Amino acid sequence: MPGRFLEESGAHALKALVGHDLLDGERKGSNASFPVRGDFSVIVTCNSRLKVRLDGDADAWRRRLLIVKYERPKPNRPERDFASILIANEGPGILRWLVDGARMHLAELADAGDFKLTARQQQRVDALLAESDSVREFIRQRVERCDGAHAAAFELVEAYTAYCEEMAWEPLSVRRVENALADAMQEIRRVARRNDIERDGPKRGFAGVRIIKAEEADEV
C-alpha cells in the first residue's frame, strides 16, 4: 500500500474490521443486510513508514497494530523463484516453524487473549502513533506553560520541524502544522491563538507558553 494508506478517511473501516466490532453487511445484488463480526486478520505491506489517521483514538489503534520491520539490504544477486527453492530444500523445517509459531500463539491467546508484544515491538507501535500525531506530540514534549512567556507561530513551526528531524520523523507541511497548532495548543496547553505576539511587529502566536529547547529536554 502507499505510505498514506492509513491516513485516508476510510481507515476507520479497517479499524472496525480488525477490532471485533459488529458491522452491517449487505448481500451483493440485494438490499438485505446481515451482521458481520469484524474479527478479520489484515496484513498491510508498505515500502515506506506508514502513519495513521488517529482521529483522537490512539489507544484503539495501539490495541490493533503489530509492526514487523524488514531492514536487511536487497541481495546483490536475487534468486529467481526463491520461494520454490526454499520449499524444495527447507519445506519440512518451514512447516515445523509455522506449527511451532501457531502453538505459541494459541498459548498466548489462552493466557492473555491477544498477541503479547515485547518491549521492542510495543516501542515500534508507540513511535508510529507518536509520529502520526506529531504536532500534538511536539506540544506535549517541547511546549510548556510559562507565565510571562510567549511563542510566535513561526517559531513553533521551526521548533516542530527541528523536533521531527531529531526524532527521524517526516514533518508535516508548514501549512498543515499552522492549521493544527491552534486546536492542539487549546486542547493540550489551554491557550488560544492570538494576533498580538510582538516579533518586529504583531504576529500570530500564543501567550503564556515557551518552547523547551532540545538540550533542556535531554536533561529531564
Contacts in CASP RR format, 6 or more apart in sequence:
PFRMAT RR
TARGET T0000
AUTHOR 0000-0000-0000
METHOD contacts of the structure
MODEL  1
MPGRFLEESGAHALKALVGHDLLDGERKGSNASFPVRGDFSVIVTCNSRL
KVRLDGDADAWRRRLLIVKYERPKPNRPERDFASILIANEGPGILRWLVD
GARMHLAELADAGDFKLTARQQQRVDALLAESDSVREFIRQRVERCDGAH
AAAFELVEAYTAYCEEMAWEPLSVRRVENALADAMQEIRRVARRNDIERD
GPKRGFAGVRIIKAEEADEV
1 44 0 8 1.000
1 45 0 8 1.000
1 46 0 8 1.000
1 50 0 8 1.000
2 46 0 8 1.000
2 48 0 8 1.000
3 46 0 8 1.000
3 47 0 8 1.000
3 48 0 8 1.000
3 49 0 8 1.000
3 50 0 8 1.000
3 51 0 8 1.000
4 51 0 8 1.000
5 11 0 8 1.000
5 44 0 8 1.000
5 46 0 8 1.000
5 50 0 8 1.000
6 14 0 8 1.000
6 44 0 8 1.000
6 50 0 8 1.000
6 51 0 8 1.000
6 52 0 8 1.000
6 53 0 8 1.000
7 51 0 8 1.000
7 52 0 8 1.000
7 53 0 8 1.000
7 132 0 8 1.000
8 53 0 8 1.000
9 53 0 8 1.000
10 53 0 8 1.000
11 52 0 8 1.000
11 53 0 8 1.000
12 53 0 8 1.000
12 55 0 8 1.000
14 42 0 8 1.000
15 57 0 8 1.000
15 60 0 8 1.000
15 61 0 8 1.000
15 64 0 8 1.000
16 23 0 8 1.000
16 38 0 8 1.000
17 23 0 8 1.000
17 38 0 8 1.000
17 40 0 8 1.000
17 42 0 8 1.000
18 38 0 8 1.000
18 39 0 8 1.000
18 40 0 8 1.000
18 41 0 8 1.000
18 42 0 8 1.000
18 64 0 8 1.000
19 38 0 8 1.000
19 39 0 8 1.000
19 63 0 8 1.000
19 64 0 8 1.000
20 37 0 8 1.000
20 38 0 8 1.000
20 39 0 8 1.000
21 37 0 8 1.000
21 38 0 8 1.000
22 35 0 8 1.000
22 36 0 8 1.000
22 37 0 8 1.000
22 38 0 8 1.000
23 35 0 8 1.000
23 36 0 8 1.000
23 37 0 8 1.000
23 38 0 8 1.000
24 33 0 8 1.000
24 34 0 8 1.000
24 35 0 8 1.000
24 36 0 8 1.000
25 33 0 8 1.000
25 34 0 8 1.000
25 35 0 8 1.000
25 36 0 8 1.000
26 32 0 8 1.000
26 33 0 8 1.000
26 34 0 8 1.000
27 33 0 8 1.000
27 34 0 8 1.000
44 50 0 8 1.000
49 128 0 8 1.000
49 131 0 8 1.000
49 170 0 8 1.000
50 128 0 8 1.000
51 128 0 8 1.000
51 131 0 8 1.000
51 132 0 8 1.000
51 170 0 8 1.000
52 61 0 8 1.000
52 65 0 8 1.000
52 128 0 8 1.000
52 129 0 8 1.000
52 132 0 8 1.000
53 132 0 8 1.000
54 61 0 8 1.000
54 129 0 8 1.000
54 132 0 8 1.000
54 133 0 8 1.000
56 133 0 8 1.000
58 129 0 8 1.000
58 132 0 8 1.000
58 133 0 8 1.000
61 129 0 8 1.000
62 125 0 8 1.000
62 126 0 8 1.000
62 129 0 8 1.000
63 114 0 8 1.000
65 125 0 8 1.000
65 128 0 8 1.000
65 129 0 8 1.000
66 115 0 8 1.000
66 117 0 8 1.000
66 121 0 8 1.000
66 125 0 8 1.000
67 121 0 8 1.000
67 124 0 8 1.000
67 125 0 8 1.000
67 128 0 8 1.000
69 124 0 8 1.000
79 85 0 8 1.000
86 94 0 8 1.000
87 94 0 8 1.000
105 115 0 8 1.000
108 114 0 8 1.000
108 115 0 8 1.000
108 116 0 8 1.000
117 125 0 8 1.000
130 137 0 8 1.000
130 167 0 8 1.000
131 137 0 8 1.000
131 167 0 8 1.000
131 169 0 8 1.000
131 170 0 8 1.000
134 160 0 8 1.000
134 164 0 8 1.000
134 169 0 8 1.000
134 171 0 8 1.000
134 172 0 8 1.000
135 160 0 8 1.000
135 172 0 8 1.000
135 177 0 8 1.000
135 180 0 8 1.000
135 181 0 8 1.000
135 184 0 8 1.000
136 180 0 8 1.000
136 184 0 8 1.000
136 187 0 8 1.000
136 188 0 8 1.000
138 159 0 8 1.000
138 160 0 8 1.000
138 163 0 8 1.000
138 164 0 8 1.000
139 184 0 8 1.000
139 185 0 8 1.000
139 188 0 8 1.000
139 189 0 8 1.000
140 188 0 8 1.000
141 163 0 8 1.000
141 212 0 8 1.000
141 217 0 8 1.000
142 159 0 8 1.000
142 160 0 8 1.000
142 163 0 8 1.000
142 211 0 8 1.000
142 212 0 8 1.000
142 214 0 8 1.000
142 217 0 8 1.000
143 151 0 8 1.000
143 156 0 8 1.000
143 185 0 8 1.000
143 188 0 8 1.000
143 189 0 8 1.000
143 209 0 8 1.000
143 210 0 8 1.000
143 211 0 8 1.000
143 212 0 8 1.000
144 189 0 8 1.000
144 209 0 8 1.000
144 210 0 8 1.000
144 212 0 8 1.000
145 189 0 8 1.000
145 190 0 8 1.000
145 191 0 8 1.000
145 208 0 8 1.000
145 209 0 8 1.000
146 208 0 8 1.000
146 209 0 8 1.000
146 210 0 8 1.000
147 208 0 8 1.000
148 207 0 8 1.000
148 208 0 8 1.000
149 207 0 8 1.000
149 208 0 8 1.000
149 209 0 8 1.000
149 210 0 8 1.000
150 197 0 8 1.000
150 198 0 8 1.000
150 205 0 8 1.000
150 206 0 8 1.000
150 207 0 8 1.000
150 208 0 8 1.000
150 209 0 8 1.000
150 210 0 8 1.000
151 197 0 8 1.000
151 205 0 8 1.000
151 206 0 8 1.000
151 209 0 8 1.000
151 210 0 8 1.000
151 211 0 8 1.000
152 197 0 8 1.000
152 199 0 8 1.000
152 203 0 8 1.000
152 204 0 8 1.000
152 205 0 8 1.000
153 178 0 8 1.000
153 181 0 8 1.000
153 193 0 8 1.000
153 197 0 8 1.000
153 203 0 8 1.000
153 204 0 8 1.000
153 205 0 8 1.000
153 206 0 8 1.000
154 199 0 8 1.000
154 203 0 8 1.000
155 199 0 8 1.000
155 211 0 8 1.000
156 177 0 8 1.000
156 181 0 8 1.000
156 205 0 8 1.000
156 206 0 8 1.000
156 211 0 8 1.000
157 174 0 8 1.000
157 177 0 8 1.000
157 178 0 8 1.000
157 181 0 8 1.000
159 211 0 8 1.000
160 171 0 8 1.000
160 177 0 8 1.000
161 171 0 8 1.000
161 177 0 8 1.000
162 214 0 8 1.000
163 214 0 8 1.000
164 170 0 8 1.000
164 171 0 8 1.000
165 171 0 8 1.000
166 214 0 8 1.000
171 177 0 8 1.000
172 180 0 8 1.000
181 193 0 8 1.000
182 192 0 8 1.000
182 193 0 8 1.000
185 191 0 8 1.000
185 192 0 8 1.000
185 193 0 8 1.000
185 206 0 8 1.000
185 209 0 8 1.000
186 192 0 8 1.000
186 193 0 8 1.000
189 206 0 8 1.000
189 209 0 8 1.000
191 206 0 8 1.000
191 207 0 8 1.000
191 208 0 8 1.000
191 209 0 8 1.000
192 206 0 8 1.000
193 204 0 8 1.000
193 205 0 8 1.000
193 206 0 8 1.000
194 204 0 8 1.000
194 205 0 8 1.000
194 206 0 8 1.000
194 207 0 8 1.000
195 202 0 8 1.000
195 203 0 8 1.000
195 204 0 8 1.000
195 205 0 8 1.000
196 202 0 8 1.000
197 203 0 8 1.000
197 204 0 8 1.000
197 205 0 8 1.000
197 206 0 8 1.000
197 207 0 8 1.000
END
